[in-house]
């Protein structure tokens, strides 16, 4: 096995990982969790900020 075979193996492993992550993110079972995570920046912080934007 020479260096080119290793390069091909690593490239194929990377492709399989990429496709696996892509399929996981577009899975309909994950949609609710991702929608909830997308709204996190818009939820009011209970510890709050003062009126001028400084932390209490």
GUDO-213065 format. One record per residue: residue number from 1; z negated, y negated, x of N, C-alpha, C in turn. Coordinates in Angstrom, 2 decimals, decimal comma. Example, Ala and Ser with C-alpha at 12.3 -4.5 7.8 and 13.67 -1.06 7.14 Angstrom:
// GUDO-213065
+-----+---------+---------+---------+---------+---------+---------+---------+---------+---------+
!   i !      nZ !      nY !      nX !     caZ !     caY !     caX !      cZ !      cY !      cX !
+-----+---------+---------+---------+---------+---------+---------+---------+---------+---------+
!   1 !   -7,80 !    5,69 !   13,19 !   -7,80 !    4,50 !   12,30 !   -7,80 !    3,30 !   13,20 !
!   2 !   -7,08 !    2,25 !   12,85 !   -7,14 !    1,06 !   13,67 !   -7,87 !   -0,03 !   12,90 !
+-----+---------+---------+---------+---------+---------+---------+---------+---------+---------+
// end
This chain:
// GUDO-213065
+-----+---------+---------+---------+---------+---------+---------+---------+---------+---------+
!   i !      nZ !      nY !      nX !     caZ !     caY !     caX !      cZ !      cY !      cX !
+-----+---------+---------+---------+---------+---------+---------+---------+---------+---------+
!   1 !    0,00 !    1,17 !    0,86 !    0,00 !    0,00 !    0,00 !    0,00 !   -1,23 !    0,90 !
!   2 !    1,03 !   -2,03 !    0,77 !    1,10 !   -3,24 !    1,60 !    0,65 !   -4,46 !    0,80 !
!   3 !    0,71 !   -5,61 !    1,41 !    0,19 !   -6,84 !    0,81 !    0,96 !   -7,23 !   -0,45 !
!   4 !    2,24 !   -6,91 !   -0,52 !    3,02 !   -7,26 !   -1,72 !    2,58 !   -6,44 !   -2,93 !
!   5 !    2,20 !   -5,19 !   -2,71 !    1,68 !   -4,37 !   -3,81 !    0,36 !   -4,96 !   -4,32 !
!   6 !   -0,47 !   -5,44 !   -3,41 !   -1,73 !   -6,08 !   -3,82 !   -1,46 !   -7,35 !   -4,61 !
!   7 !   -0,48 !   -8,12 !   -4,19 !   -0,14 !   -9,35 !   -4,90 !    0,32 !   -9,05 !   -6,32 !
!   8 !    1,13 !   -8,01 !   -6,48 !    1,61 !   -7,62 !   -7,80 !    0,44 !   -7,15 !   -8,66 !
!   9 !   -0,46 !   -6,37 !   -8,10 !   -1,61 !   -5,87 !   -8,83 !   -2,51 !   -7,02 !   -9,30 !
!  10 !   -2,76 !   -7,98 !   -8,44 !   -3,60 !   -9,13 !   -8,80 !   -2,91 !   -9,98 !   -9,86 !
!  11 !   -1,59 !  -10,15 !   -9,74 !   -0,85 !  -10,93 !  -10,72 !   -0,88 !  -10,24 !  -12,08 !
!  12 !   -0,71 !   -8,94 !  -12,12 !   -0,76 !   -8,20 !  -13,39 !   -2,16 !   -8,23 !  -13,99 !
!  13 !   -3,18 !   -8,12 !  -13,17 !   -4,56 !   -8,22 !  -13,66 !   -4,81 !   -9,60 !  -14,26 !
!  14 !   -4,34 !  -10,64 !  -13,59 !   -4,49 !  -11,99 !  -14,11 !   -3,76 !  -12,18 !  -15,43 !
!  15 !   -2,58 !  -11,60 !  -15,56 !   -1,81 !  -11,68 !  -16,80 !   -2,54 !  -10,97 !  -17,93 !
!  16 !   -3,07 !   -9,79 !  -17,66 !   -3,81 !   -9,04 !  -18,68 !   -5,06 !   -9,82 !  -19,10 !
!  17 !   -5,78 !  -10,40 !  -18,15 !   -6,96 !  -11,20 !  -18,49 !   -6,58 !  -12,42 !  -19,32 !
!  18 !   -5,52 !  -13,09 !  -18,93 !   -5,06 !  -14,26 !  -19,67 !   -4,72 !  -13,90 !  -21,11 !
!  19 !   -3,96 !  -12,82 !  -21,30 !   -3,57 !  -12,40 !  -22,64 !   -4,78 !  -11,95 !  -23,46 !
!  20 !   -5,75 !  -11,33 !  -22,81 !   -6,97 !  -10,92 !  -23,50 !   -7,77 !  -12,11 !  -23,97 !
!  21 !   -7,93 !  -13,12 !  -23,12 !   -8,67 !  -14,33 !  -23,50 !   -7,91 !  -15,07 !  -24,60 !
!  22 !   -6,59 !  -15,12 !  -24,49 !   -5,78 !  -15,79 !  -25,51 !   -5,95 !  -15,11 !  -26,86 !
!  23 !   -5,90 !  -13,78 !  -26,88 !   -6,05 !  -13,04 !  -28,13 !   -7,46 !  -13,24 !  -28,70 !
!  24 !   -8,47 !  -13,29 !  -27,84 !   -9,85 !  -13,48 !  -28,30 !  -10,03 !  -14,85 !  -28,94 !
!  25 !   -9,43 !  -15,88 !  -28,34 !   -9,61 !  -17,23 !  -28,88 !   -8,86 !  -17,42 !  -30,19 !
!  26 !   -7,75 !  -16,75 !  -30,40 !   -6,98 !  -16,90 !  -31,62 !   -7,36 !  -15,86 !  -32,68 !
!  27 !   -8,37 !  -15,06 !  -32,40 !   -8,83 !  -14,05 !  -33,34 !   -9,41 !  -14,72 !  -34,58 !
!  28 !   -9,08 !  -14,21 !  -35,75 !   -9,60 !  -14,79 !  -37,00 !  -11,10 !  -14,56 !  -37,13 !
!  29 !  -11,65 !  -13,55 !  -36,47 !  -13,09 !  -13,31 !  -36,52 !  -13,86 !  -14,40 !  -35,80 !
!  30 !  -13,27 !  -15,11 !  -34,86 !  -13,95 !  -16,14 !  -34,09 !  -13,77 !  -17,53 !  -34,69 !
!  31 !  -12,94 !  -17,67 !  -35,70 !  -12,61 !  -18,99 !  -36,24 !  -13,86 !  -19,76 !  -36,69 !
!  32 !  -14,76 !  -19,12 !  -37,42 !  -15,95 !  -19,81 !  -37,92 !  -16,82 !  -20,32 !  -36,77 !
!  33 !  -17,01 !  -19,52 !  -35,74 !  -17,83 !  -19,94 !  -34,60 !  -17,18 !  -21,10 !  -33,86 !
!  34 !  -15,87 !  -21,05 !  -33,69 !  -15,19 !  -22,14 !  -32,99 !  -15,16 !  -23,41 !  -33,83 !
!  35 !  -15,01 !  -23,28 !  -35,15 !  -15,06 !  -24,47 !  -36,00 !  -16,44 !  -25,13 !  -35,95 !
!  36 !  -17,48 !  -24,31 !  -35,94 !  -18,84 !  -24,84 !  -35,83 !  -19,05 !  -25,53 !  -34,49 !
!  37 !  -18,58 !  -24,93 !  -33,42 !  -18,72 !  -25,52 !  -32,08 !  -17,93 !  -26,83 !  -31,97 !
!  38 !  -16,82 !  -26,91 !  -32,66 !  -16,00 !  -28,12 !  -32,62 !  -16,71 !  -29,30 !  -33,27 !
!  39 !  -17,62 !  -29,04 !  -34,20 !  -18,32 !  -30,10 !  -34,90 !  -19,59 !  -30,56 !  -34,19 !
!  40 !  -20,04 !  -29,84 !  -33,16 !  -21,28 !  -30,18 !  -32,47 !  -21,34 !  -31,63 !  -31,97 !
!  41 !  -20,28 !  -32,19 !  -31,40 !  -20,39 !  -33,59 !  -30,93 !  -20,62 !  -34,60 !  -32,04 !
!  42 !  -20,32 !  -34,24 !  -33,27 !  -20,42 !  -35,19 !  -34,38 !  -21,73 !  -35,09 !  -35,15 !
!  43 !  -22,55 !  -34,11 !  -34,81 !  -23,83 !  -33,94 !  -35,49 !  -24,81 !  -34,97 !  -34,94 !
!  44 !  -25,54 !  -35,64 !  -35,84 !  -26,52 !  -36,65 !  -35,41 !  -27,60 !  -35,99 !  -34,58 !
!  45 !  -27,95 !  -36,66 !  -33,51 !  -29,01 !  -36,17 !  -32,63 !  -30,36 !  -36,52 !  -33,24 !
!  46 !  -31,19 !  -35,52 !  -33,47 !  -32,50 !  -35,76 !  -34,10 !  -33,42 !  -36,59 !  -33,22 !
!  47 !  -33,36 !  -36,41 !  -31,88 !  -34,20 !  -37,22 !  -31,00 !  -33,73 !  -38,66 !  -31,02 !
!  48 !  -32,46 !  -38,85 !  -31,28 !  -31,91 !  -40,16 !  -31,57 !  -31,76 !  -41,11 !  -30,40 !
!  49 !  -31,03 !  -42,14 !  -30,69 !  -30,84 !  -43,24 !  -29,77 !  -31,38 !  -44,49 !  -30,46 !
!  50 !  -31,83 !  -45,43 !  -29,66 !  -32,24 !  -46,71 !  -30,24 !  -30,99 !  -47,43 !  -30,76 !
!  51 !  -31,21 !  -48,52 !  -31,46 !  -30,09 !  -49,26 !  -32,03 !  -29,13 !  -49,77 !  -30,97 !
!  52 !  -29,63 !  -50,04 !  -29,75 !  -28,76 !  -50,57 !  -28,70 !  -28,13 !  -49,46 !  -27,87 !
!  53 !  -28,34 !  -48,20 !  -28,22 !  -27,68 !  -47,10 !  -27,55 !  -28,49 !  -46,46 !  -26,43 !
!  54 !  -29,70 !  -46,96 !  -26,16 !  -30,51 !  -46,37 !  -25,12 !  -31,32 !  -45,23 !  -25,66 !
!  55 !  -31,60 !  -44,25 !  -24,81 !  -32,45 !  -43,12 !  -25,22 !  -33,89 !  -43,60 !  -25,38 !
!  56 !  -34,60 !  -42,97 !  -26,31 !  -36,01 !  -43,34 !  -26,56 !  -36,90 !  -42,71 !  -25,52 !
+-----+---------+---------+---------+---------+---------+---------+---------+---------+---------+
// end
